[in-house]
Structure formats: structure tokens, C-alpha cells
Amino acid sequence: MLKNPKNISCADFRKVCEHYFGEPRQERSSHCVFKTAWQGNPRINIQNEKGKAKAYQVRQVLQAIDKLEVQNGNKTDNTD
């Protein structure tokens, strides 16, 4: 996902989101919205586009996973 965020299956992407953020708090026909421990960005809102995840949403989820790991003490914050 880090090297090629454009070619991720939506089903696999959803599994990653569920692993880190639990079941979606909202599911509409085209969007799944996941709850995060913070307000604001990065938000976890994914869409299925012809069986693939949207690349910008993959990048947002990767940012959110990094933020979550920093909060949980599993990773250091290297944004300085």
C-alpha cells in the first residue's frame, strides 16, 4: 500500500481499516466511515470505485494508522 496506493482491492482495504479501526460506524451505498480516537484529519472514509480503493483514501488511512500507532506508543512521531 505504501508503494502503490492506486492498485489496492477495496475488499482488502476495508479489512485493513476494520483491523485498525473496528467496524464502520456508518455504511452507505458507496461509503464506509470509520470512527477514530481523534477529531478531524485524517478521517477514515472509504469508497469502492470499480473494486478498487481510491488512492487518496489509501494515503489518508496510512496517515491515520501512523497517528494511531504514535498514540498507542508503538511508533515514534517523526514529523519534527
Stockholm file with secondary structure:
# STOCKHOLM 1.0

chainA/1-80         MLKNPKNISCADFRKVCEHYFGEPRQERSSHCVFKTAWQGNPRINIQNEKGKAKAYQVRQVLQAIDKLEVQNGNKTDNTD
#=GR chainA/1-80 SS CCSCTTSCBHHHHHHHHHHHHCSCSEECSSEEEECCSSSSSSCEEEEEETTEECHHHHHHHHHHHHHHHHHTTSSCCCCC
#=GC SS_cons        CCSCTTSCBHHHHHHHHHHHHCSCSEECSSEEEECCSSSSSSCEEEEEETTEECHHHHHHHHHHHHHHHHHTTSSCCCCC
//
